[in-house]
Amino acid sequence: MSYYIGIDLGGTFVKFGAVGGSGNILKKDKIPTPAGCDYGATVSAIAEVIKGMIADMGIPESVGIGCPGVIDGEHGMVVTGGNLGWENKPLAQDLGKQLGIPVTLCNDANAAAYGEYACGAGKEYRSIVLITLGTGVGSGVIFGGKLFTGELGAGAELGHEVIHMGGEPCACGRRGCFEAYASASALVRQTRDAMIAHPESKMWELCKGSADNTDGRTAFDGMRQGDDTAKAVVEQYLGYLAEGIANIVNVFRPQAVLIGGGISVEGEALTLPLQKMVDTKILGRGRYAPVTIGAASLGNDAGLVGAAMLAKETK
């Protein structure tokens, strides 16, 4: 049976998928990332899971792995591994040696973007940008079926465009980044601040009286219950999202911008007002070369599907 293995490597878990040539997932697995994200232990643990898949399913055509950080895919190097704490690790070569199978390496957000493009909500488009809203803001840019990664894979970090000069501090060291205002973490912070300022808000009931229980759904749930404070939080958050997306559209002009991450489950409550906002901000006001704002569809499988499909394309 012809298939590919896709891996989504994170600081907490490593997810695996045996993926058919059309992007269909044949089998999945998941393990905790070894303690301290130790590089050698992680490579060995990944290899063991893949060997188990091979024992069950036969040898795959190739293996693809999405990894956080700055990734030099051409040379199979993790230049900086984000929350993994790695630097200058030849991950593709080291894993390939243990398996005896070709390994393709890419940034995890790029893998997710390619998964959506090849097999998800981006299938009908020639060009897309994927924005993933989580602890930070991940991003992937695809034109004509090709990933845009910048020189040596260090580009397309759209979460670090500044939308408010001198604004909120960002983990990258700058202030006012898109990530500092539009990530899911930023939404949680904005929701908590609003709750503290408005003790009458219904969001306190949703959080059972504790701001520690706030999450990315709280403001949207409160808005649906008619809470004015929650509505204001959502409108402000959508405004931040729209500013960053408008910048992205004016630079790349894709056919679609897809929103991934947990917040994307809000569906049209997120995308419809966001579409209206973005249309008023982009060059041409959306009338010329319109850009669709939509929700990603592959969820947590986007990264492993995309890594497998990239392995297929670069095999």
N, C-alpha and C positions, 0 to 999 in steps of 0.2 A: 504494500500500500504506500502510495506517495503522500508524504506529509512533511510539515515543517514544525519546528519547535520555536515558540516565542516565549521570552522571559521578560517579566516586568520586575526589575530589581529596586527595592526600596529600603529605607533604613530600618523598617520594622518587619516587613515580610518580603519574601521572594515568591512571585506568582509565575506559574508555568502553564503553557497550553500547547497541546498537540493540535495543529491547525491544518485543515485541508487546503488544497490549492485555491479554493474559492473563498477562503476566509472562515469556513465553518469550523467550530471548535469540536474536536473529537474527544478530547480528554483534558481535564485540568488538575492541577495540584498546587499546593501552597505550603511553604515552610517558613518558620521564623528566621529572620536574618541572624546569623551567628552573633554571639555576644560581642559588643564593642565594634561590630561591623569589621571584624578582623579580615583582612584581605585574603590571606591564604585559606583560612577556614571557610570563607564564603565561596571562593572558587571551587573548593573541594565539595562543599555541600551541594552546590548547583550541579556539579558533574555527577554526583551520586543520584540525584533525582532524575537527571536525563538518562543515565544508564538504566535506571528502573523503567523508564518509558520505552527505551529501546528494547529491553527484555520483553516487554508486553506487546510492542507494536512494530518492531523492526527498526532499521536504521533510517533516520529522517534524511531528507535531501540536504538540509542545512539548518543552522540554529541562528536565531536573532535575539539580541538582548538589548533592552532599553534601560539606561542607567541615568540617575540624576547627575547634574553637574555639567561642566564643559567637556564635551566629548569630541575627540578627533577620530571620526569614524574611518577616514581614509587609512589611518595607521593603527586602528583598533585600540586607541589609547584613552584611558580616563585621565584627562589632564588635571581636573579638580573634581572630586566626587561629591560635592554638595554635603548633605548631612551624613554621608558615609565616611567623610574625613580622609578620603584617598587622594593621592597626588601622583601623577605620572605612572599609572599602572597599566601594563599591556594586557588588559583583560581579555580581548579577543584571542590573542595568541596563547595566553596561559590556559584558558578554557579549551581552546581548540586542541592543544597538546594532550590534555587529559581525555578528550573525547575522540580524537582522530577524525573530526568532522569540521567543515568550514563554519566559522562564527562571524556574524556581522554585528557590529556594535553601533549604537546610536544613542542620542539623548532621549530620556524617557518621554518628555513632552512631544518631541518629534515623532516618536514611535506612535503615540496616541493619535496625533494628527494624521499620520499616514493610515492608521487603522480606520479612522472615520472616513478618510478620503476613499480608501479602497473598498471598504466593506460596510460603512455606516451611513450617517446622515449626509456625508459629503459625496456620495457616489454619483450624484447627478451633476456635479460641478467639475470644471476644469481647474479651478483655483479656489483654495479655501485658506482661512486662518482659523486655527483652533485656539481658544483661550480656556485654560482650565483654572477654575477658582477653588483653591484649597488653602493650605497654610500660606502659600504664596500664590503667584499668578504664573502658571506655565504657559507656553505658547509654542505653536508649530506653524510653519508657513509652507504651502505647497502650490507650485505653479506648473501646469502642464504635466502633472504626475511626478514632479521632481521636488524634493525637499530643498528649501533654501536654508542653509545653515551658516552662511557667512564664512569668512576666512578661517580655516582650520577648525570649523565647527563651533566657533565662539560667538556666532551672531544669533539673531532672532530671539533675543531675550526681551520680549516686549513688555514684560512686567516691570521693567526698569526704565521705561520712558517716564519723564517727570510731567505730572499734570497739575502740580501745585508747587511752584518754586518756593523753597524754604519751609515746606509743609512737614507732615508727619515723618519721623525717621524711618528709614527702611533698613532691612538687614544687610543690604549691599553697601551701606555706608553713606548713601546720599539721602536727601530729604525730598518728600513730595512725590515719590514714585507711584505709578499706577498700582503696583502691588500693595502699597501701604494704605490705599483707599478702597480697592476693589476686590481684594482676596476675601475668602470666607472668614478668615481670622479678623480682617478689618471690619466686616459686617457684624461679627459677634461683638467686637469692641464698641462699635457705634451703637449697637442695640443696648448694651449694658449702660453706656453713658446716658442714653436717653431714658432708660428705666430709672436710673438714680436721680435724674433731673425731674422725673414725673412719677412720683410714687403712686399716683392714681391710675396709672396705665394698667390695662388688662394683661399686659405681658407678664406682670408679676404672678398672676394666677397661672398662666401657662408654664411659668418656671417654678411653680410650687413655692413661691416666696423667696427664692434664692437666685441672685444674679449669676451664681456659679453654674446654674442649669441652662443658661442661655446658649443657643446654637444658631446655625444659619437659617433655621426654619422659623425661629421665634417671631421675628418682625413680620414675615409674610403671614403666619398664622394669626397674629394679632390684627393685621390689616383686614383679613377676611372676617374677623369678628367685629369690625367697625371701630377699632381703637385708633384715635387720631394720632397718638404718639407713634404707634407702629407704622401707620401710613406715612408719616413724615420721615421715619427712618428709611423705609423702602424707597421713597421718592428721592431722598438724598443719595442713597446707595446707587440707584439706577442712574442718577446724574453723573456720579463718578465713573461708573462703567461706560456710559455714553461718551464722556470726554475722552477716555483712553481708547475706546473702539474707533471713534471718529479720527483720532490721530493715526491709528493703524490703517484705516481705510484710505485716508489721504496719501499715505506712503505707498501701500501695496495695491490698492483697489482690487481686492479679490471678488469673486462672485458671491461668496458667502463667508460670514464670520459665525463660527459655531461655538457655543458655550458648553463647556464640560465641567465636571466636578459636581459635588452634592447639590449645589444651588440650582443646577440645570433641571432638577426634578420639578421645579416650580413651573416648567413648561411655558405656556402662553402668558401666565401672570408675570413672567420675567421678560419673555421675548417680544411680546406685542408692544408694551410701553417703551421698551428699549429701542425697538425698530423706529418708532415715531421720533424719539429723541435723536437718534443717530442720523435719521434722514434730514433733520433740520440743521445739523452741524457739519456734515461733510460737503466737500466742494461739489457744486451743482445741485445741492439739496436733495440728492438721491434720485433726481429725475433722469440724469444721464449716467449710464453704467450703474444701475441700481445694485445695491448690496443687500442680500438677505441676511437677517439675523435669526439664527435658529438654535435649537438645542442639540447637542451631541446625542447619539443613540446607543453607543456601545457600553457606556458606563465603565465599570472597573475592568472590563475586558479589552478596552481600546488599546492599551499599551502592549499587551502580549500579542493581540491580533496584528497590530502594526509592526511589531518586531519580527513576527513570523513572515509577514508579507514583504517586508524589506529584505529579509534573508532570501526569500524566493526571487526577488528582483535582482539581487546582487550576486546570486549563486554562480 
